Amino acid sequence: MAVYRITRLRALDSGQVRQIIEAMRDTIASMGADFIDVAEGDEDTVVIVARYPTTSAIEAATAIAQGAFSEMVTRGAVDSTSIDQWVGHVTMSF
């Protein structure tokens, strides 16, 4: 079954978040995800939804994902205290 990693964070500079993600596009594409969607909401909230085909794929991608978030924090684009991740397996689809 597929596995999701959903990350919610508060952007301090959403333009810079987009630049960092764009600069890492090839690396992120190599993570083995079925897809990665980035959505921006109210109050500078950013939600990143990544779907992986297997648990081993999400585990292999963890270091790359952590590196991307670390870069965002280091460059002052994201509030480090706001990063909240959830991982779960698909149990049903409609």
C-alpha positions as CSV (number, residue, x, y, z in Angstrom):
1,M,0.0,0.0,0.0
2,A,1.0,3.6,-0.6
3,V,2.5,5.7,2.2
4,Y,2.0,9.5,2.7
5,R,4.3,12.0,4.3
6,I,2.4,15.2,5.0
7,T,4.4,18.1,6.3
8,R,2.8,21.4,7.5
9,L,4.9,24.5,8.2
10,R,4.8,28.2,8.5
11,A,6.7,30.1,5.7
12,L,8.5,33.2,6.7
13,D,9.2,33.8,3.1
14,S,7.0,31.7,0.7
15,G,8.9,33.0,-2.3
16,Q,12.1,31.7,-0.9
17,V,10.5,28.3,-0.1
18,R,9.4,28.0,-3.7
19,Q,13.0,28.9,-4.9
20,I,14.5,26.3,-2.6
21,I,12.1,23.6,-3.8
22,E,12.7,24.6,-7.4
23,A,16.5,24.5,-7.0
24,M,16.2,21.0,-5.6
25,R,13.7,19.8,-8.2
26,D,15.9,17.1,-9.7
27,T,17.0,15.8,-6.3
28,I,13.4,15.8,-5.1
29,A,12.3,14.0,-8.3
30,S,14.8,11.3,-7.6
31,M,13.2,10.5,-4.2
32,G,10.9,7.9,-5.7
33,A,7.6,9.6,-4.8
34,D,4.5,9.0,-6.8
35,F,3.9,12.7,-6.5
36,I,4.7,15.7,-4.3
37,D,2.2,18.5,-4.0
38,V,2.9,21.8,-2.3
39,A,-0.1,23.9,-1.2
40,E,-0.1,27.4,0.3
41,G,-2.9,28.4,2.7
42,D,-3.9,31.3,4.9
43,E,-1.5,32.7,7.5
44,D,1.6,31.6,5.5
45,T,0.8,28.0,6.0
46,V,2.5,25.6,3.6
47,V,1.5,21.9,3.3
48,I,3.6,19.4,1.4
49,V,1.9,16.1,0.5
50,A,4.2,13.3,-0.7
51,R,2.9,9.9,-1.7
52,Y,5.4,7.0,-2.0
53,P,4.7,3.5,-3.3
54,T,6.2,1.6,-0.4
55,T,7.6,2.0,3.1
56,S,11.1,1.4,1.9
57,A,10.7,4.2,-0.7
58,I,9.6,6.7,2.0
59,E,12.5,5.6,4.3
60,A,15.0,6.0,1.5
61,A,13.7,9.6,0.8
62,T,13.8,10.7,4.4
63,A,17.4,12.1,4.3
64,I,16.6,14.1,1.2
65,A,13.4,15.5,2.7
66,Q,15.2,16.5,5.9
67,G,17.9,18.2,3.9
68,A,15.3,20.2,2.0
69,F,13.6,21.4,5.3
70,S,17.0,22.1,6.8
71,E,17.9,24.3,3.9
72,M,14.6,26.2,4.3
73,V,15.3,26.8,8.0
74,T,18.9,27.8,7.4
75,R,18.0,30.3,4.8
76,G,15.3,31.8,7.0
77,A,12.4,30.8,4.8
78,V,10.6,28.6,7.4
79,D,9.9,28.8,11.1
80,S,11.7,25.8,12.4
81,T,9.3,25.4,15.3
82,S,6.4,25.1,13.0
83,I,7.5,22.0,11.1
84,D,5.0,19.2,11.7
85,Q,5.2,15.9,9.9
86,W,2.8,13.0,9.7
87,V,3.4,9.6,8.0
88,G,0.6,7.1,7.3
89,H,-0.3,4.1,5.2
90,V,-3.3,4.1,2.9
91,T,-5.9,1.8,4.3
92,M,-8.8,2.6,1.9
93,S,-9.2,4.5,-1.4
94,F,-12.4,5.7,-3.0
